[in-house]
Amino acid sequence: MRDSGVALLREPRRSARGAGMSLAVVVFLAYLVLASFAQGASGQEAPPYETAVAFLAASGFPEQEYALLHVWLERPRLADSDFVAGYRVRARGDGAAFDLYAVDDRLLSAAEQAALGIGEKSWMPRPVEAGPERAPARAQQVQEAITPWSVRHGIGFSHVATLPPLDLRRLLDEDARAAEDAEKGLLRIGIFRDLTPPLETRMAARGMSAWQTLPDGALLWCVMIESPKAVGQRLEITATGLPPGVEIVVYNVRDPKECYGPFTASDADSGVFWTPTCFSDAVAFECRVPPGVSPENVTLRLARIGHVYRDPVKLIETRAAAGACNLDVTCYSDWAATARGVGGLGTVGLTGLLWCTGSLIADLDFCTQTPYLLTANHCIPTTQRSDSLEVYWLYQTAACNGSAPGPATVPRTTGGADRLAFMGGRGDQGGGNDFCLLRLRNDPPPGMTFLGWSTVAPPLATEVTCVHHPRGDFKRISFGGLTDTENPHAEWFHEATWNAGTTEPGSSGSPLMITATQQIIGQLWGGGASCIDLTAPDYYGRFDVTYPIIESYLNAVAEVGFEETNVSAPEGIGTVSIRAALSKPAGAAGASVMYAVAGGTATPGTDFDLENGVLSFALGETEAALDVVIIDDTHTEPDKTIILSLSNAQCAALDAEAATITITIVDDDLDSDGDGISDWDEINETFGYVTDPNNSDTDGDGLTDYEEVFCVRGPCTDPTLRDTDGDGIHDFTEIVLGLNPADPNDGDSLASLRAPWFR
């Protein structure tokens, strides 16, 4: 793992709690915490509650004045990998709550939070829920089957490392004692076994390295590891030097069709990586160096393996598999679709190969299939564990109470996952709700279900259901209700008591769902329930506590709207380009939105041309444009408006504040004399007369050219003649007297007035 430089809160050597603790002790503890930050960490862990209290005290928020409500880590949207520690704090006096964030050894300012893309959390959100989504059964690109080079060319192994047999009974006894912990997770399914001496590409001095030449001139190093009675093996590969073009393959010696890779430098960029589980007691490792690359530049080391010893099918005989009171999920057809979203999680931990349960979880964008996975934080507390994650799907019987399948026979997603946000805590101690949200690096198989969820915390006695993998066994189901018999940390955890079925180690991280809607409301931490004590309660981290922290992922639906809501366009522009934008790049399904003319003072066909239509966004696009044709004319007229609106967004949500745009068509015709007729129209006899563009009353009769041409005062008159009808009375005088200036016969009774009339 690269050093992220982030403040990763760790448990100090001594608790920061206790009556009468001095400020000096608190500061000293905080110093220890911050010193650990500077040293880096092997994997970011969710900050322990007591450590967070000490850190806040050293940062100016002492526990006697501020109560810590939540502490978590989240991956910023605008940063590549660094985690930021978040703290929900409430002032003890006025009760005001607020959020703080820390990176390295200091709290972040509001501007720094914004730069990282950390938005304000909605801790009192409106009820939000999502229904289940089925991953489409679309054709996926199938990787061509790999044939190991050693098998293809009949090349033997340069070295075989054979490990001594294991004492399976002793391991199972250790597991039984570990299962007494209330935390139902981290079921051990395999142990580490050291290779002595390690297998290395640079072993020529010991005569163990043998690079063999392939027909194409490439070099091949191939070794085999035998671990008797292993159900499967995972190899830890240390690659301090892996030049471009070098490839690694791991395969089952008993059945070479089970082959993984090729792995390249990009897989080994952290220096150490674990291969997927190869289900065999004999596993081969081979490295191919292309022509022109010296093997001296390749540094590979295999120092240990993960020996999978837990085979649920065989353990039934030793009574070490899941208890008999567990219910086969396949017997409940109403839960068949939901069960397809629950998987078994295999990871590499500090004590060996571990097992938990997790579930695919839907986001609110129904046009995407982002493989988000929800589980318990204690299942995935470090980056190393998420890097080594592999998910077993459809690990369940084919028929009700049918034969148990082997884990090697079911679909599997390998390649690890990225942790996005997580919070610590224990159901028996509090301090958080024990959740972890991951994003798988590779897609699950087609047809899996992304489970729905609800942020509403249901009342006591609500019927609930859990689908899980007890003791690493095939999928089971439990039915019960929400209770409150002994739940001291109800602000973080739901308590559930089962009336049919139970949970066991390995079930941790499994989803708690409302029976009526099959929506997630939490994930399993642990509890006392078992086949021995069917009435003991279990505890599930509350999803309504989780949601504000992960809302930016689950509710990250792209919004679409106009880039501008008001645009001015001169009449002579020809066309004006109007752009709409998505708040994030369109996904594989693309996005679209309809546009239409919704009003305005401009007349279609006269002032502009535009047909209603659809704007489309292809994969990765964030902008789309439409062109509005502005019809130019020579007439002076008021500015006019076009109102466009967006509707019926597909694979996006409408941005209500940017769903309409007003386009103002600005008249650009020159009217030097301000008479309302453009200079061009006056000079070019547009309205039947050539008038003076610099004189609003060309004939000086007291009426403007516009009034005469457009009959504003009643009758139309000639703007170039003072007396249009030649009756001796100026046009303006006739209008004032109520006469018709275009009729020479209506002024006979006023003969005496046929003299020059002066206004």
C-alpha positions in Angstrom: 0.0 0.0 0.0 1.2 3.5 -0.8 1.7 5.8 2.1 -1.5 8.0 1.9 -0.3 10.6 4.4 -3.7 10.6 6.1 -4.5 10.8 9.7 -5.3 7.2 10.5 -6.5 7.1 14.0 -5.2 4.1 16.0 -5.8 2.8 19.5 -3.3 4.5 21.9 -1.4 2.3 24.3 -3.5 3.5 27.2 -7.2 4.5 27.1 -8.0 8.2 26.8 -11.1 7.6 29.1 -11.3 7.6 32.8 -12.4 9.9 35.6 -10.0 12.6 36.5 -7.9 12.4 33.4 -5.6 15.4 33.2 -5.3 17.5 30.1 -1.6 16.7 30.0 -2.5 13.0 29.7 -5.0 13.7 27.0 -2.5 15.8 25.0 0.2 13.1 25.5 -2.2 10.4 24.2 -3.1 12.6 21.2 0.7 13.1 20.6 1.0 9.3 20.4 -1.8 9.2 17.9 -0.4 11.9 15.7 3.0 10.3 15.9 1.5 7.1 14.5 0.1 9.1 11.6 3.5 10.3 10.6 4.8 6.7 10.5 2.2 5.5 8.0 0.0 2.5 8.4 -0.2 -1.0 6.8 -3.8 -0.4 6.2 -6.3 2.4 7.1 -8.4 1.3 10.1 -11.6 2.9 11.2 -10.6 5.2 14.1 -11.3 3.7 17.5 -13.8 5.8 19.5 -11.5 6.5 22.4 -8.6 7.5 20.1 -11.0 9.9 18.4 -12.0 11.5 21.7 -8.3 12.1 22.5 -7.6 13.6 19.1 -10.5 16.0 19.3 -9.4 17.0 22.8 -5.9 17.9 21.5 -7.6 19.8 18.7 -9.6 22.1 20.9 -12.7 20.0 21.5 -12.4 18.5 25.0 -14.7 15.7 26.0 -16.2 17.6 28.9 -17.5 20.2 26.4 -18.2 18.2 23.3 -19.8 14.8 22.9 -18.5 12.6 20.0 -21.5 11.0 18.2 -19.8 9.3 15.2 -16.3 8.8 13.8 -15.6 7.3 10.4 -13.3 7.3 7.4 -14.3 8.2 3.9 -12.6 8.4 0.5 -13.0 11.9 -0.9 -14.7 12.2 -4.2 -12.0 14.6 -5.6 -9.0 12.7 -4.4 -7.4 9.5 -5.7 -7.0 7.4 -2.6 -6.5 9.3 0.6 -9.0 8.8 3.4 -10.3 11.6 5.5 -11.4 11.0 9.1 -14.9 12.4 9.9 -16.3 13.3 13.3 -19.8 14.1 14.3 -19.6 16.3 17.4 -22.3 17.9 19.6 -21.8 20.7 22.0 -22.9 19.7 25.5 -24.4 23.1 26.3 -26.7 24.1 23.5 -26.8 20.7 21.8 -25.7 22.1 18.4 -24.1 19.3 16.3 -21.5 19.7 13.6 -19.0 17.8 11.5 -15.2 18.0 11.6 -12.7 16.4 9.2 -9.0 15.6 9.6 -6.1 14.8 7.3 -2.6 14.2 8.5 -2.4 15.7 12.0 -4.9 18.6 11.7 -8.5 19.5 11.1 -9.5 20.7 7.7 -11.0 24.1 6.9 -14.3 24.4 5.1 -12.4 25.4 1.9 -10.2 22.3 2.1 -13.2 20.1 2.6 -14.8 21.6 -0.5 -11.6 21.1 -2.5 -11.7 17.4 -1.6 -15.3 17.1 -2.6 -16.6 16.5 1.0 -20.1 17.9 1.2 -22.3 18.6 4.1 -23.9 15.4 5.6 -27.7 15.1 5.9 -27.9 13.6 9.3 -31.7 14.2 9.5 -32.5 13.2 5.9 -36.0 12.8 4.5 -36.8 9.1 4.2 -35.0 7.6 1.3 -35.3 4.1 -0.1 -34.2 2.1 -3.1 -35.7 -1.0 -4.6 -33.7 -4.0 -5.8 -32.1 -4.0 -9.2 -31.2 -7.1 -11.2 -27.9 -7.0 -13.0 -28.8 -7.4 -16.7 -27.9 -10.8 -18.2 -26.0 -9.0 -20.9 -23.2 -10.7 -22.8 -19.9 -10.1 -21.0 -16.6 -10.2 -22.6 -15.2 -13.7 -21.8 -11.5 -13.9 -21.2 -9.9 -16.5 -23.5 -9.0 -19.6 -21.5 -5.3 -19.5 -20.4 -3.1 -22.4 -21.0 -0.1 -22.3 -18.7 3.2 -22.0 -20.7 4.7 -25.0 -18.9 1.8 -27.1 -19.8 1.7 -25.8 -23.4 5.4 -26.6 -24.0 5.9 -29.6 -21.7 8.3 -27.9 -19.3 8.9 -29.3 -15.9 9.2 -27.4 -12.6 12.6 -26.0 -11.6 11.7 -26.5 -7.9 9.0 -28.2 -5.9 8.3 -27.0 -2.3 6.4 -29.6 -0.3 5.0 -28.6 3.1 4.3 -31.0 6.0 0.7 -32.1 6.7 -1.5 -30.0 9.1 -3.3 -31.0 12.2 -6.9 -30.3 11.1 -8.5 -31.3 14.4 -6.3 -28.7 16.3 -7.3 -26.0 13.8 -11.0 -26.7 14.2 -10.7 -26.7 18.0 -9.0 -23.3 17.8 -11.8 -22.1 15.6 -14.4 -23.4 18.0 -12.9 -21.4 20.8 -12.6 -18.2 18.7 -16.3 -18.6 17.8 -17.2 -17.9 21.5 -16.5 -14.2 20.8 -19.8 -12.2 20.3 -18.4 -10.7 17.1 -19.6 -13.1 14.4 -17.0 -12.5 11.8 -13.5 -13.2 10.7 -14.2 -16.9 10.5 -10.8 -18.5 9.8 -10.9 -20.8 6.7 -7.1 -21.0 6.1 -3.8 -20.4 7.8 -0.5 -19.0 6.6 2.3 -21.5 5.9 5.9 -20.3 5.4 8.1 -21.5 2.6 11.5 -22.3 3.9 13.6 -21.2 2.1 11.5 -18.8 0.1 11.2 -19.3 -3.6 12.9 -16.5 -5.5 13.8 -15.7 -9.0 17.3 -14.9 -7.8 18.2 -18.3 -6.4 21.0 -19.2 -8.8 23.5 -19.2 -5.9 21.6 -22.0 -4.3 21.1 -23.8 -7.6 17.4 -23.4 -7.3 16.7 -20.9 -10.1 16.3 -22.4 -13.5 15.1 -20.1 -16.3 14.0 -22.2 -19.3 13.9 -20.9 -22.8 10.5 -21.0 -24.7 10.3 -21.4 -28.5 9.7 -17.7 -29.0 12.9 -16.8 -27.0 11.1 -15.9 -23.8 12.3 -17.2 -20.5 10.2 -19.1 -18.0 10.5 -19.7 -14.3 8.1 -22.3 -13.0 7.8 -23.8 -9.5 5.2 -25.9 -7.6 4.0 -25.7 -4.0 2.4 -28.8 -2.4 0.4 -28.4 0.8 -1.1 -31.8 1.6 -4.9 -31.9 2.0 -5.3 -28.2 1.2 -8.8 -27.4 -0.1 -7.1 -24.5 -1.9 -4.1 -22.2 -1.8 -3.5 -18.5 -2.2 0.1 -17.4 -2.9 1.6 -14.2 -1.5 3.8 -12.7 -4.2 6.4 -10.0 -3.4 7.5 -8.2 -6.5 10.1 -5.5 -5.9 10.9 -5.5 -9.6 8.6 -6.5 -12.4 9.5 -4.9 -15.7 6.8 -4.2 -18.4 6.0 -7.3 -20.4 6.7 -9.8 -17.6 3.7 -12.0 -16.9 2.8 -14.3 -14.0 0.3 -17.2 -14.0 -0.9 -19.5 -11.2 -2.7 -22.8 -11.9 -4.0 -26.0 -10.5 -1.4 -28.7 -11.1 -4.2 -31.4 -10.8 -6.4 -29.5 -13.3 -4.5 -26.9 -15.3 -7.8 -25.6 -16.7 -8.1 -23.7 -13.4 -5.6 -21.0 -14.3 -5.4 -17.4 -13.0 -3.6 -14.5 -14.7 -1.7 -13.3 -16.4 -0.7 -10.8 -13.7 1.5 -7.9 -14.7 3.3 -5.0 -13.1 0.0 -3.2 -12.6 -1.1 -6.0 -10.3 2.1 -5.8 -8.3 2.3 -2.0 -8.0 2.0 -2.2 -4.2 4.9 -4.6 -3.9 2.9 -7.5 -2.5 -0.3 -9.1 -3.8 -2.2 -12.3 -3.2 -3.4 -14.5 -6.0 -7.0 -15.7 -6.1 -7.7 -19.0 -4.3 -6.6 -21.9 -6.5 -8.5 -25.0 -5.4 -5.8 -27.6 -5.2 -3.2 -29.0 -2.8 -0.7 -28.6 -5.6 -0.4 -25.1 -7.2 2.1 -24.0 -9.8 3.6 -20.6 -10.2 5.2 -19.5 -13.4 6.8 -16.2 -14.6 7.4 -15.4 -18.3 10.0 -12.9 -19.2 9.7 -11.6 -22.8 12.6 -11.7 -25.2 15.0 -8.7 -24.7 14.3 -8.4 -20.9 17.0 -9.7 -18.6 15.8 -12.0 -15.8 18.3 -10.2 -13.6 15.8 -7.3 -13.6 13.0 -9.5 -12.3 12.7 -9.8 -8.5 10.0 -12.1 -7.4 9.7 -13.9 -4.0 7.2 -16.4 -2.6 7.7 -16.6 1.1 4.3 -18.0 2.3 1.0 -19.3 1.1 -2.5 -19.3 2.5 -3.6 -22.9 3.0 -7.4 -23.2 2.9 -8.3 -26.1 5.2 -12.0 -25.4 5.7 -14.2 -27.5 3.4 -17.8 -27.2 4.5 -18.8 -30.3 2.6 -16.3 -32.5 4.4 -16.7 -30.7 7.7 -20.3 -31.9 7.9 -18.9 -35.3 8.9 -16.9 -33.7 11.8 -19.8 -31.4 12.9 -17.7 -28.4 12.2 -20.0 -27.0 9.5 -23.0 -24.8 10.1 -25.4 -25.8 12.8 -28.4 -28.0 12.0 -30.9 -25.3 13.0 -29.9 -23.2 10.0 -32.4 -22.9 7.2 -31.5 -23.5 3.6 -32.3 -20.3 1.7 -33.2 -22.3 -1.4 -36.3 -23.5 0.4 -37.8 -20.0 0.4 -38.7 -19.1 -3.2 -39.9 -15.6 -2.2 -36.3 -14.8 -1.3 -34.6 -16.3 -4.4 -34.0 -13.0 -6.1 -32.7 -11.3 -3.0 -30.4 -14.2 -2.1 -28.6 -13.7 -5.4 -27.3 -10.4 -4.0 -25.6 -12.0 -1.0 -22.1 -13.4 -1.3 -19.4 -15.0 0.8 -16.3 -12.9 1.3 -12.9 -14.4 1.4 -10.0 -12.2 2.4 -6.4 -12.3 3.7 -6.1 -11.1 7.3 -3.5 -11.0 10.0 -4.3 -14.5 11.3 -4.9 -16.3 8.0 -7.5 -16.6 5.4 -10.9 -15.2 6.7 -14.5 -15.4 5.8 -17.5 -13.1 6.2 -20.7 -12.2 4.3 -21.6 -9.2 2.3 -24.3 -8.0 -0.1 -24.5 -6.0 -3.3 -26.4 -2.8 -2.7 -28.3 -0.7 -5.2 -27.7 3.0 -5.8 -30.4 5.4 -6.9 -29.2 5.5 -10.5 -31.2 2.7 -12.2 -29.1 3.1 -15.4 -25.9 2.1 -13.7 -24.7 -1.1 -12.1 -21.9 0.2 -9.9 -20.8 -2.9 -7.8 -21.2 -1.4 -4.4 -20.9 -4.0 -1.6 -22.0 -3.6 2.0 -20.5 -5.6 4.9 -19.3 -5.1 8.4 -16.2 -3.0 9.1 -14.6 -5.8 11.2 -14.7 -8.0 8.1 -12.7 -5.5 6.0 -10.7 -3.3 8.5 -7.7 -2.7 6.3 -6.7 -1.9 2.8 -4.8 -5.2 2.5 -7.9 -7.1 3.2 -9.9 -5.2 0.6 -7.1 -5.7 -1.9 -7.3 -9.5 -1.4 -11.1 -9.7 -1.4 -12.8 -12.4 -3.5 -16.6 -12.9 -3.5 -18.3 -16.2 -3.8 -21.7 -15.9 -5.6 -24.5 -18.5 -5.7 -22.8 -20.6 -3.1 -26.1 -22.3 -2.3 -28.0 -25.5 -2.9 -29.6 -26.1 -6.3 -32.8 -27.5 -4.6 -34.3 -27.2 -1.1 -32.2 -29.1 1.4 -30.2 -30.5 -1.5 -26.5 -31.4 -1.6 -24.1 -28.8 -0.4 -22.0 -27.3 -3.3 -18.3 -26.9 -3.1 -16.9 -23.3 -3.1 -14.7 -24.1 -6.0 -17.8 -24.8 -8.2 -19.5 -21.4 -7.8 -19.0 -18.1 -9.7 -16.4 -15.9 -8.1 -15.4 -12.2 -8.4 -11.7 -11.7 -7.8 -9.4 -8.7 -8.1 -10.2 -7.0 -4.8 -12.2 -3.9 -3.9 -11.8 -0.3 -3.0 -13.1 0.8 0.4 -15.1 3.9 0.1 -16.3 4.6 3.7 -16.3 2.7 6.9 -17.0 3.1 10.7 -15.9 1.0 13.6 -17.8 0.1 16.7 -19.1 -3.0 18.5 -22.6 -4.1 19.4 -21.5 -4.7 23.0 -19.5 -1.5 23.4 -20.9 1.0 21.0 -18.6 3.6 19.4 -20.0 3.2 15.9 -22.2 0.9 13.8 -19.5 -1.3 12.2 -20.2 -0.8 8.5 -18.0 -0.8 5.4 -18.9 0.2 1.9 -16.7 -1.2 -0.9 -16.7 -1.0 -4.7 -15.6 -4.2 -6.4 -12.9 -3.7 -9.0 -14.5 -6.3 -11.2 -18.2 -6.8 -12.0 -20.2 -9.6 -10.4 -21.7 -12.2 -12.7 -24.7 -11.3 -14.8 -28.1 -11.8 -13.1 -27.0 -10.9 -9.6 -29.4 -8.7 -7.5 -28.4 -5.3 -6.1 -30.4 -5.2 -2.9 -32.7 -2.3 -2.0 -32.5 -0.4 1.3 -34.4 2.1 3.4 -33.2 4.9 5.7 -36.3 4.6 7.9 -35.6 2.9 11.2 -38.6 0.6 11.7 -40.3 0.2 15.0 -39.8 -2.7 17.5 -41.5 -6.0 16.6 -41.0 -5.3 12.8 -40.4 -8.7 11.1 -36.9 -9.0 9.8 -34.9 -11.5 7.7 -31.2 -12.2 7.3 -29.5 -14.1 4.4 -25.9 -15.2 5.3 -23.1 -17.8 5.1 -22.7 -19.3 8.6 -19.3 -20.9 9.2 -18.3 -20.4 5.6 -21.0 -22.8 4.6 -23.6 -22.5 1.8 -26.2 -19.8 2.0 -28.8 -19.8 4.8 -31.8 -17.6 5.9 -33.1 -16.5 9.3 -36.5 -15.0 10.3 -37.3 -13.0 13.4 -38.2 -9.5 14.7 -36.7 -6.3 16.1 -36.5 -6.5 19.8 -35.1 -4.4 22.7 -34.2 -6.9 25.4 -30.7 -5.7 26.2 -29.6 -3.2 23.6 -27.6 -0.5 25.3 -26.4 1.0 22.0 -29.7 1.4 20.1 -28.4 4.6 18.6 -26.0 2.5 16.5 -27.4 -1.0 16.4 -30.7 -2.8 15.7 -31.3 -5.8 18.0 -32.9 -8.8 16.3 -34.1 -12.1 17.8 -34.8 -15.1 15.6 -37.8 -17.4 15.7 -36.5 -19.5 12.8 -32.9 -20.1 11.9 -29.9 -18.4 13.5 -26.5 -16.8 12.6 -23.0 -18.0 13.3 -19.3 -16.9 12.8 -18.9 -16.2 9.1 -22.4 -14.6 9.0 -21.0 -11.2 9.9 -21.6 -8.4 7.4 -24.8 -10.1 6.2 -27.8 -7.8 5.5 -30.7 -7.4 7.9 -33.8 -6.8 5.9 -37.4 -5.8 6.5 -39.3 -9.0 5.7 -42.2 -7.2 4.0 -40.1 -5.2 1.6 -36.7 -7.2 1.5 -34.9 -3.9 2.0 -31.6 -3.6 3.9 -31.7 -1.8 7.3 -28.4 -3.0 8.7 -25.4 -5.4 8.6 -24.5 -8.0 11.1 -21.9 -7.3 13.8 -22.6 -10.3 16.0 -24.5 -11.5 19.1 -25.3 -14.5 21.1 -27.7 -16.3 18.7 -26.7 -19.9 17.8 -28.3 -23.3 17.5 -27.5 -23.8 21.1 -29.2 -20.5 22.2 -31.9 -19.8 19.7 -33.4 -16.9 21.8 -30.3 -14.8 22.2 -30.3 -11.6 20.3 -28.1 -10.5 17.4 -26.9 -6.9 16.7 -26.8 -5.1 13.3 -25.3 -1.8 12.5 -28.1 0.6 11.6 -28.3 1.6 7.9 -29.9 4.9 8.7 -26.7 5.8 10.6 -24.6 4.6 7.6 -26.5 6.4 4.9 -25.5 10.1 5.6 -21.8 9.0 5.2 -22.3 7.0 2.0 -25.1 9.2 0.4 -22.7 10.7 -2.0 -22.2 7.3 -3.6 -25.7 5.8 -3.4 -27.4 9.0 -4.4 -24.9 10.1 -7.0 -27.4 10.3 -9.8 -26.2 12.6 -12.5 -28.3 15.8 -12.8 -29.0 17.4 -16.1 -29.8 21.1 -16.8 -29.0 24.0 -19.0 -25.5 25.4 -18.5 -27.1 28.9 -18.5 -30.7 29.9 -17.6 -30.7 33.3 -19.5 -29.1 33.9 -22.8 -29.2 37.0 -25.1 -28.7 36.6 -28.8 -28.6 39.4 -31.4 -31.2 39.1 -34.1 -28.5 38.7 -36.8 -26.6 35.9 -35.1 -28.0 33.2 -37.4 -28.0 30.4 -34.8 -27.5 30.3 -31.1 -26.1 27.1 -29.5 -27.7 26.1 -26.2 -25.8 23.7 -24.1 -27.1 21.2 -21.5 -24.8 19.5 -19.0 -24.6 16.4 -16.8 -23.2 16.8 -13.4 -21.0 13.7 -14.0 -20.1 11.7 -17.1 -22.8 9.5 -18.6 -22.5 5.8 -17.8 -22.6 2.9 -20.1 -26.3 3.3 -20.7 -25.8 7.0 -21.7 -28.4 9.6 -20.7 -31.0 11.7 -22.5 -33.5 14.5 -21.8 -36.3 16.0 -23.9 -36.4 19.7 -24.8 -39.4 21.8 -26.0 -40.5 25.4 -26.5 -42.5 26.3 -23.4 -43.4 29.9 -24.1 -42.1 33.3 -24.7 -43.0 36.3 -26.9 -41.2 35.2 -30.0 -43.2 33.5 -32.8 -42.0 30.2 -34.2 -41.4 30.4 -37.9 -41.3 34.2 -37.9 -38.7 34.9 -35.2 -37.0 31.5 -34.8 -37.0 27.9 -36.0 -36.8 25.0 -33.6 -38.5 21.7 -33.4 -38.9 19.9 -30.1 -36.4 17.0 -29.6 -34.1 15.0 -27.4 -30.6 15.7 -26.2 -28.4 12.6 -25.8 -25.2 11.9 -23.8 -23.0 9.0 -24.8 -20.8 7.1 -22.5 -18.4 9.5 -20.7 -20.0 12.7 -22.1 -21.1 15.6 -19.9 -22.4 18.1 -22.5 -24.9 18.1 -25.4 -26.1 21.1 -27.5 -29.0 22.2 -29.6 -29.1 25.0 -32.1 -31.9 27.5 -32.3 -32.2 29.3 -35.6 -32.8 33.0 -35.2 -34.7 34.5 -38.1 -33.3 37.9 -39.0 -35.4 40.8 -40.4 -34.9 44.5 -41.1 -37.6 45.8 -38.9 -37.3 47.7 -35.7 -39.2 45.8 -33.0 -39.1 45.0 -29.3 -36.8 42.3 -27.9 -38.5 38.9 -27.9 -38.1 35.8 -25.8 -38.1 32.1 -26.3 -38.5 29.8 -23.2 -37.2 26.3 -23.5 -37.7 23.6 -20.9 -36.2 20.1 -20.2 -38.3 17.1 -19.3 -38.4 13.3 -19.1 -34.7 12.8 -18.2 -33.5 9.2 -18.7 -30.6 7.9 -16.7 -30.4 11.3 -15.0 -32.4 13.6 -12.8 -33.6 17.0 -13.7 -31.8 19.9 -12.1 -34.9 21.9 -11.1 -33.0 25.2 -11.0 -31.6 24.7 -14.5 -34.5 23.0 -16.2 -35.6 26.1 -18.2 -33.8 28.7 -20.2 -34.9 32.1 -21.5 -33.4 33.2 -24.8 -33.8 36.9 -25.5 -33.7 37.9 -29.1 -32.2 41.3 -29.1 -33.3 43.6 -32.0 -30.2 44.9 -33.7 -31.7 47.0 -36.5 -30.4 50.6 -36.5 -33.1 53.3 -36.1 -31.1 56.6 -36.1 -34.1 58.9 -35.8 -36.0 56.7 -33.3 -39.2 56.8 -35.2 -39.7 53.0 -34.9 -38.7 52.3 -38.5 -35.2 51.0 -39.1 -32.8 53.0 -41.3 -32.7 50.1 -43.8 -36.5 50.0 -44.1 -36.7 53.8 -44.6 -34.0 53.9 -47.3 -35.0 50.8 -49.1 -38.7 51.6 -49.4 -39.7 48.5 -47.4 -43.1 50.0 -46.5 -43.7 51.7 -49.8 -42.0 55.0 -49.1 -38.4 56.3 -49.1 -38.1 58.4 -45.9 -35.3 60.2 -44.1 -33.7 57.8 -41.6 -32.3 60.8 -39.7 -35.7 62.6 -39.4 -38.6 61.0 -37.6 -41.1 63.2 -39.5 -39.8 63.3 -43.1 -42.6 65.6 -44.4 -42.9 67.8 -41.4 -46.6 67.4 -41.0 -46.5 66.7 -37.3 -46.9 62.9 -37.6 -43.9 60.6 -37.4 -43.1 58.4 -40.3 -44.0 55.3 -38.2 -47.4 56.8 -37.3 -48.2 57.5 -41.0 -47.0 54.2 -42.4 -48.6 52.0 -39.7 -51.8 54.0 -39.4 -51.3 54.6 -35.7 -53.6 57.7 -35.6 -56.3 55.9 -37.7 -56.1 56.4 -41.4 -52.8 55.6 -43.2 -51.0 58.6 -44.7 -48.0 59.3 -46.9 -45.0 60.1 -44.7 -43.5 62.1 -47.6 -46.5 64.5 -48.1 -47.9 66.9 -45.5 -51.3 66.8 -47.2 -51.8 63.2 -48.4 -55.2 63.8 -50.0 -54.4 67.2 -51.4 -57.4 68.9 -49.9 -55.3 71.8 -48.6 -55.4 70.6 -45.0 -52.3 69.0 -43.4 -52.7 65.4 -42.4 -52.1 66.2 -38.7 -54.9 68.9 -38.7 -57.4 66.6 -40.3 -56.7 63.9 -37.7 -57.1 66.4 -34.9 -60.4 67.6 -36.3 -61.6 64.1 -36.8 -61.4 64.2 -40.6 -59.9 61.6 -42.9 -56.5 62.8 -44.2 -56.8 60.3 -47.0 -60.2 61.6 -48.3 -60.1 64.9 -50.2 -63.8 65.3 -50.1 -64.5 65.3 -46.4 -63.2 68.9 -45.9 -65.6 70.9 -48.1 -67.5 72.4 -45.1 -64.2 73.8 -43.9 -63.2 75.7 -47.1 -62.3 78.6 -45.0 -59.6 76.5 -43.4 -57.9 75.9 -46.7 -55.1 78.0 -45.9 -51.6 77.3 -44.6 -52.2 75.7 -41.3 -49.6 76.2 -38.7 -49.3 73.8 -35.9 
